């Protein structure tokens, strides 16, 4: 097997794994947190003056999305660098 082909396969395997992890995080904070907003309100009924479930759905999810975005970019850059696919000289 050609080393270039093996590097491409490794790059794709690692990128695909990162993509599935990122999509799982996105799904959890897009849907699961919102589905359980009412039980979260029962656990901690007041959070900065708002129901806890509402706060997590409205603010917590957006914070996680931004953090996940920055984490994804750094992780993908590391994968690209390790496999020799960076755009840098």
C-alpha positions as CSV (number, residue, x, y, z in Angstrom):
1,X,0.0,0.0,0.0
2,X,1.3,3.4,-0.9
3,X,2.1,5.7,2.0
4,X,0.2,8.5,0.4
5,X,-2.9,6.3,0.3
6,X,-2.5,5.2,3.9
7,X,-2.1,8.8,5.0
8,X,-5.3,9.7,3.2
9,X,-7.1,6.8,4.8
10,X,-5.9,7.7,8.2
11,X,-6.9,11.3,7.6
12,X,-10.3,10.3,6.6
13,X,-10.8,7.9,9.5
14,X,-9.8,10.5,12.0
15,X,-11.8,13.2,10.4
16,X,-14.9,11.0,10.3
17,X,-14.5,10.1,14.0
18,X,-14.2,13.8,14.8
19,X,-17.3,14.6,12.7
20,X,-19.4,12.0,14.5
21,X,-18.3,13.2,17.9
22,X,-19.1,16.8,16.9
23,X,-22.5,15.8,15.5
24,X,-23.3,13.8,18.7
25,X,-22.5,16.9,20.8
26,X,-24.7,19.0,18.5
27,X,-27.6,16.6,18.7
28,X,-27.5,16.4,22.5
29,X,-27.5,20.1,23.0
30,X,-29.9,20.8,20.1
31,X,-32.6,18.3,21.1
32,X,-32.0,16.3,24.3
33,X,-31.5,19.3,26.5
34,X,-34.7,20.9,25.1
35,X,-36.7,17.6,25.5
36,X,-35.8,17.6,29.2
37,X,-36.3,21.3,29.9
38,X,-39.4,20.6,32.2
39,X,-37.5,18.1,34.4
40,X,-34.6,20.5,34.6
41,X,-37.0,23.2,35.8
42,X,-38.0,20.9,38.6
43,X,-34.4,20.2,39.7
44,X,-33.4,23.8,40.0
45,X,-36.5,26.0,39.6
46,X,-34.6,29.4,39.5
47,X,-31.3,30.2,37.7
48,X,-30.5,33.9,37.4
49,X,-34.2,34.6,37.5
50,X,-35.1,32.2,34.8
51,X,-36.3,28.6,34.9
52,X,-33.2,26.4,34.7
53,X,-34.5,24.3,31.8
54,X,-35.2,27.5,29.8
55,X,-31.8,28.9,30.6
56,X,-30.0,25.8,29.5
57,X,-32.1,25.5,26.3
58,X,-31.7,29.2,25.4
59,X,-28.2,30.1,26.6
60,X,-26.4,26.9,27.6
61,X,-26.8,25.3,24.2
62,X,-25.4,28.4,22.3
63,X,-22.4,28.5,24.6
64,X,-21.7,24.8,24.0
65,X,-22.1,25.3,20.2
66,X,-19.4,28.1,20.2
67,X,-17.1,26.1,22.4
68,X,-17.6,23.0,20.2
69,X,-16.9,25.0,17.0
70,X,-13.5,26.2,18.4
71,X,-12.7,22.7,19.6
72,X,-13.5,21.2,16.2
73,X,-11.3,23.6,14.3
74,X,-8.3,23.0,16.6
75,X,-8.9,19.2,16.5
76,X,-9.2,19.2,12.7
77,X,-6.1,21.3,12.3
78,X,-4.2,18.8,14.4
79,X,-5.4,15.9,12.3
80,X,-4.5,17.8,9.1
81,X,-1.1,18.6,10.5
82,X,-0.4,15.0,11.7
83,X,-1.4,13.6,8.3
84,X,0.4,16.2,6.2
85,X,-2.6,18.0,4.8
86,X,-2.1,21.5,6.1
87,X,-2.1,24.5,3.9
88,X,0.9,26.0,5.6
89,X,4.4,25.9,4.1
